[in-house]
């Protein structure tokens, strides 16, 4: 049976669509989808103010959407140009009109993946329309109204403006000179305009012209606040504002209606985020002066010192400027924007009515008191893109035929032209000045990539000195060089290499040059030859930079390591942090401006609003308690605290979690019944094997120095001791701990706990040990335990990195019960004093973190489960996790084989019994056998569809897994000799 995803259009945020069911030519853009988690935020009424429901949206799903902000699968949230509110609509009701991409975006078409090189957009433009003010019977020219004019405004639409079709965006510019998001260059600083403040000049119906300094005193006649007034906007105000305005033509007349059209919008101030100062040598720390003021006034804006970067400017030279792989993108225009022609006389000659483009009706300045009203509103767009596919072919396609490549979220994915480094590192020479640096063993450039098999063909650099300041490879050591590229190619696994962002760039990136090439030095003195846009990437570690603010424009080739990213244009403020005052309201369909058939839903919506949060009535009794039905009392303390007086109501034996997993027997509920049926009985009954260590034990030894919380203060109050003893009574109860979980504490410090988990079968963690340290702080149980995860990935198999989105290499554990992640309050996931327990934390880690598909543990990814478009990302994450988890097995076993126990204290006997002892659980040979089975299942010829990342893996995963197996077999031999 086909899923909803398979039977409906694949739509994405910012897609431009129209509706099948509207009698109007409604056009809008998608603001939220089910699969794009970055678009999700709870309580959408706080963001949009008004949200309506399409007739095909079930009431219950709409109710859930108003709470969690996640569109149900098969539905999206639309923002229409013809109505002020957002609407939740079914994907099946939408027709995709256009899709926007930028140079450097990764895209997919069927099974092909590629990179957008260039885009070209064509626009449909609407000229000025005629509107009559009925009181004065005057007709004014104004822009197309996105919404119906209010009745009390006494305005009638007389005639629509003329339409122009298929106008290239490269011929157009926005009516305002300065716009939010523009790149600005001033006094050797690169900045980005955050906001603009305009002086608005309005022509009234009696031809009087007045300038209003504060645009906040104006309102649009459409009734919906415009983000910014532009030439052609029809506005209204109060007579008092007109009286105090600066009159350009005429004088204040109280009999003139305070209604008019904007004829000029002059930017008087810009708010700028300053991002980077000019740099010319990596070894020279930029000792620049302070950044300019955050606000630039008219004196600065109208001076020669301020430059705007125009992405549409191109070099005049012939050469290879038209090389197919070079970026040449049009401005990113969308419907509703107001634009002008860059060359109006040329446009009048081109669009003279003799072609299907239509006729441009030029408005004479003389008839408009000298003001230029030749502004047009974009009503729709169509875009085509040149795509460089992974096989190095280039194809021109409509952007509606390609989609964003889901592998952009795959941290292991590699793309042609990227600079890659091995995970394995080498020690720098002793005499090196950067002996502290992280130096990869090899550095190269990916030439060809097989994403299906997870392998890349790489050419390596000779004599490279590339080094990094941190193990995450985010900061490049100054003055390091790539070296010369070899001619030979080698096939390597994605999982053996990394493509650090610090040494990789994309087309469309804005960069500063650390070294000015000779060609750039020929640019006019004082011109900006140190900043530009990357327009092409070589397969040799070099890039081409277009110096778009220089005179004349030049394109220069340089090493990628000689550039510094100036900004990340994807960054921005979180729109969901705004309008959080709870003033949003729900509107029923009765007030729609569109002709959709919707039903009145107001009588069924049980949502209250209090301090900006909705409180559903029917959820009032949904909280759960961990008190058991029999009311067992664990107020008795351990032997040393039996006489402690009770000062508060005691907690009862808690249920560990709302839905605890089944007894794991070294597996958990992530394993399917089919998987369980294949597991031998003896493998499921480790606790019954002879000489099995106790699951819970109090140690008489000293607390090991490696316990993360050793230096924290121990219990200082009777209440604290009482809470600690209760936890231990719960943990030590027969059968309380799930199979595969071992707990140790110390008689001298029972507020300190160490836990060992054996990875559950049927998950990528199977057979591997995972250790955490816990501390019950002084405020316990009013605050949750402190937890630290011991990451061992860097100690074996060369597989560094996280093994789960919730388990950090630096030790952090993201779990709502621990207070390190915001849980769902409606499901009572947060820590609750006297109800939540340490046992509940352990069961949550076992059942919610060490799972079969850890990809969906990523924040907000839960709604993606089951989507076919996301499945391959999950499979890739699973097989990578399986490889990294083998390091958790290799690390402790290799230490024990060397006779070392540092870092394993408390579990030396458990680990020996699990992996080394001949009369133990023998998990090491079982892990080796399981890995061999995976390799056999994954041999050449295995279907890609059969891959699950666990029983069948890619060729890229099989390559390092073979090395892992060899290392495990070596450890098996060493442990066997030690056991003798």
Secondary structure by P-SEA (a helix, b strand, c coil): cccccccccccccccccccccccccbbbbbcccccccccccccccccccbbbbcccccaaaaaaaaacccccccbbbbbbccccccccccccccccccccccccbbbbcccbbbbbcbbbbbbbbbcbbbbbcccccbbbbbcccccccccccccccccccccccccccccccccccccccbbbbcccbbbbbcccccbbbbbccccbbbbbccccccccccccccccccccccccccaaaaaaccccccccccccccccccccccccbbbbbccccccccccccccccccccccccccccccccbbbbbcccccccccccccccbbbbcccccccbbbbbccaaaaaaaacccccccccccccccccccccccbbbbccbbbbbbccccccbbbbbccccccccccccccccccccbbbbbcbbbbccccccccccccccbbbbbccccccccbbbbbbbccccbbbcccccccccccccccccccbbbbbbcccccccccccccccbbbbbccccccccccccccccccccccccccccbbbbcccccccbbbbbbbccccccccccccccccccccccccbbbbcccccccccccccccccccccccccbbbbccccccccccccccccccccccccccccccccccccccccccccccccccccccccaaaaaacccccccccccccccccbbbbccccccccccccccccccaaaaaaaaaaaaaaaccccccccbbbbbbcccccbbbbbbccccccccccbbbbbbbbbccccccccbbbbbbcccccccccccccccccccccccccccccccccccccccccccccccaaaaaaaaacccccccccccccccccccccccaaaaaaaaaaaaaaaaaaaaaaaaaaaaacccccccccaaaaaaacccccccaaaaaaaaaaaaaaaaaccccccccccccccccaaaaaaaaaaaaaaaaaaaaaaaaac
